[in-house]
């Protein structure tokens, strides 16, 4: 099993009080797999529905951001590989 990876970067090296901080987190897990499930429903008379396909991610990673200053970090976006959060300095 491969270990998950993560890198994080802020949009500046220093901030003044009230500045907006943007944190970008790139993450991944080589062991995460996408699974496609096809479902067909058949009734007692043998009538069947059209196939329905659903894609699921097995063991997806989640990102949570906290800091020791008690700031509230708000998620701006998350593609499943890159997450962006914002807070005020």
Residue frames as qw, qx, qy, qz and C-alpha x, y, z in Angstrom:
[[0.000, 0.889, 0.458, 0.000, 0.00, 0.00, 0.00],
 [0.403, 0.381, -0.010, 0.832, 1.28, 3.44, -0.92],
 [0.213, -0.493, -0.473, 0.698, 1.08, 6.33, 1.49],
 [0.201, 0.896, 0.389, 0.076, -1.16, 9.32, 0.75],
 [0.487, 0.076, 0.023, 0.870, 0.64, 12.50, -0.31],
 [0.050, -0.923, -0.380, 0.037, -0.09, 16.12, 0.54],
 [0.432, 0.068, -0.025, 0.899, 1.50, 19.50, -0.14],
 [0.087, -0.875, -0.461, 0.118, 0.21, 22.82, 1.12],
 [0.414, 0.106, 0.048, 0.903, 1.10, 26.39, 0.25],
 [0.008, -0.783, -0.406, 0.471, -0.10, 29.84, 1.27],
 [0.479, 0.772, 0.274, 0.315, -0.41, 32.74, -1.17],
 [0.105, 0.872, -0.265, 0.399, 2.09, 34.89, 0.79],
 [0.634, 0.079, -0.612, 0.466, 4.93, 34.43, 3.26],
 [0.146, -0.197, -0.528, 0.813, 3.71, 37.15, 5.65],
 [0.137, -0.664, -0.615, -0.402, 0.34, 38.75, 6.40],
 [0.059, -0.204, 0.310, -0.927, -0.90, 41.87, 8.13],
 [0.213, 0.329, 0.786, -0.478, -3.98, 41.65, 10.37],
 [0.500, 0.577, 0.258, -0.591, -7.08, 41.58, 8.17],
 [0.236, 0.460, -0.682, -0.518, -5.29, 40.25, 5.07],
 [0.922, 0.129, 0.051, -0.361, -6.98, 37.41, 3.22],
 [0.263, -0.461, 0.838, 0.126, -5.00, 34.17, 3.32],
 [0.856, 0.286, -0.183, -0.389, -5.43, 31.54, 0.62],
 [0.450, -0.407, 0.795, -0.001, -4.23, 28.00, 1.33],
 [0.758, 0.362, -0.379, -0.389, -3.89, 25.54, -1.56],
 [0.581, -0.337, 0.731, -0.124, -3.65, 21.85, -0.66],
 [0.647, 0.367, -0.563, -0.360, -2.71, 19.26, -3.28],
 [0.528, -0.302, 0.736, -0.296, -3.37, 15.71, -2.16],
 [0.738, 0.260, -0.479, -0.397, -3.70, 12.18, -3.44],
 [0.648, -0.309, 0.672, -0.184, -3.69, 8.53, -2.57],
 [0.266, 0.369, -0.778, -0.433, -2.35, 6.04, -5.13],
 [0.059, 0.099, 0.986, -0.117, -4.52, 3.33, -3.55],
 [0.440, 0.418, 0.364, -0.707, -7.79, 5.21, -4.15],
 [0.158, 0.087, 0.857, 0.483, -9.79, 3.52, -6.89],
 [0.499, 0.177, -0.032, -0.848, -12.84, 4.49, -8.90],
 [0.235, 0.137, 0.962, -0.011, -15.50, 1.82, -9.15],
 [0.447, 0.061, -0.291, -0.844, -18.39, 1.78, -11.62],
 [0.308, 0.159, 0.894, -0.284, -21.47, -0.19, -10.60],
 [0.356, -0.032, -0.531, -0.768, -24.16, -1.08, -13.14],
 [0.327, 0.152, 0.772, -0.523, -27.62, -1.83, -11.77],
 [0.385, -0.109, -0.624, -0.671, -30.55, -3.44, -13.59],
 [0.432, 0.003, 0.623, -0.652, -33.83, -3.89, -11.75],
 [0.348, -0.051, -0.819, -0.454, -36.01, -6.86, -12.74],
 [0.596, -0.185, 0.288, -0.726, -39.55, -7.41, -11.48],
 [0.592, -0.062, 0.774, -0.217, -41.29, -10.74, -10.81],
 [0.761, 0.543, 0.279, -0.217, -42.65, -10.85, -14.38],
 [0.762, 0.043, 0.356, 0.539, -39.15, -10.58, -15.86],
 [0.292, 0.902, 0.147, 0.283, -39.42, -6.94, -16.96],
 [0.682, -0.262, -0.088, 0.677, -36.08, -5.19, -16.63],
 [0.001, 0.949, 0.049, -0.312, -35.10, -1.56, -16.36],
 [0.582, 0.731, -0.226, 0.276, -32.47, 0.09, -18.46],
 [0.754, -0.130, -0.319, 0.560, -29.00, -0.25, -16.94],
 [0.166, -0.969, 0.023, -0.181, -28.08, 2.54, -14.54],
 [0.739, 0.192, -0.321, 0.560, -24.39, 3.23, -13.96],
 [0.397, -0.914, 0.019, -0.083, -23.04, 4.82, -10.79],
 [0.626, 0.432, -0.407, 0.506, -19.42, 5.76, -10.22],
 [0.619, -0.783, -0.023, -0.057, -18.06, 5.72, -6.68],
 [0.326, 0.666, -0.568, 0.359, -14.63, 6.40, -5.21],
 [0.862, -0.337, -0.363, 0.109, -13.39, 3.77, -2.80],
 [0.671, -0.468, -0.179, 0.547, -11.64, 5.18, 0.26],
 [0.312, 0.782, 0.096, 0.531, -11.56, 8.87, -0.81],
 [0.451, -0.102, -0.369, 0.806, -9.39, 11.32, 1.09],
 [0.126, -0.908, -0.363, -0.166, -10.88, 14.32, 2.88],
 [0.416, 0.301, -0.233, 0.826, -9.13, 17.56, 3.76],
 [0.396, -0.843, -0.362, 0.027, -9.70, 19.46, 7.01],
 [0.409, 0.474, -0.204, 0.752, -7.90, 22.72, 7.80],
 [0.508, -0.831, -0.224, 0.033, -7.36, 24.07, 11.33],
 [0.452, 0.522, -0.366, 0.624, -4.68, 26.22, 12.91],
 [0.513, -0.328, -0.604, 0.514, -3.59, 27.00, 16.44],
 [0.032, 0.001, -0.120, 0.992, -4.93, 30.59, 16.27],
 [0.264, 0.450, 0.732, -0.438, -8.58, 29.57, 16.08],
 [0.249, 0.324, -0.334, -0.849, -9.19, 31.00, 12.61],
 [0.723, 0.364, 0.518, -0.278, -12.11, 29.77, 10.57],
 [0.106, -0.293, 0.717, 0.624, -10.93, 28.34, 7.24],
 [0.669, 0.450, 0.283, -0.520, -13.62, 28.33, 4.55],
 [0.564, 0.051, 0.724, 0.394, -13.47, 25.82, 1.69],
 [0.289, 0.562, -0.207, -0.747, -13.50, 27.65, -1.65],
 [0.782, 0.368, -0.345, -0.365, -13.17, 24.55, -3.85],
 [0.509, -0.373, 0.775, -0.024, -12.13, 20.91, -3.80],
 [0.624, 0.417, -0.471, -0.464, -11.60, 18.85, -6.95],
 [0.987, -0.136, 0.049, -0.068, -10.65, 15.68, -5.08],
 [0.824, 0.165, -0.078, 0.536, -6.98, 16.42, -5.82],
 [0.279, 0.215, -0.153, 0.923, -6.63, 20.14, -5.05],
 [0.276, -0.774, -0.564, 0.077, -8.49, 21.98, -2.29],
 [0.217, 0.418, -0.079, 0.879, -8.48, 25.74, -1.73],
 [0.406, -0.687, -0.555, 0.236, -9.32, 27.35, 1.63],
 [0.161, 0.618, -0.039, 0.768, -9.49, 30.98, 2.78],
 [0.505, -0.648, -0.458, 0.340, -9.17, 32.72, 6.13],
 [0.065, 0.922, -0.031, 0.381, -8.47, 36.22, 7.44],
 [0.583, 0.190, -0.492, 0.618, -5.15, 36.95, 9.17]]
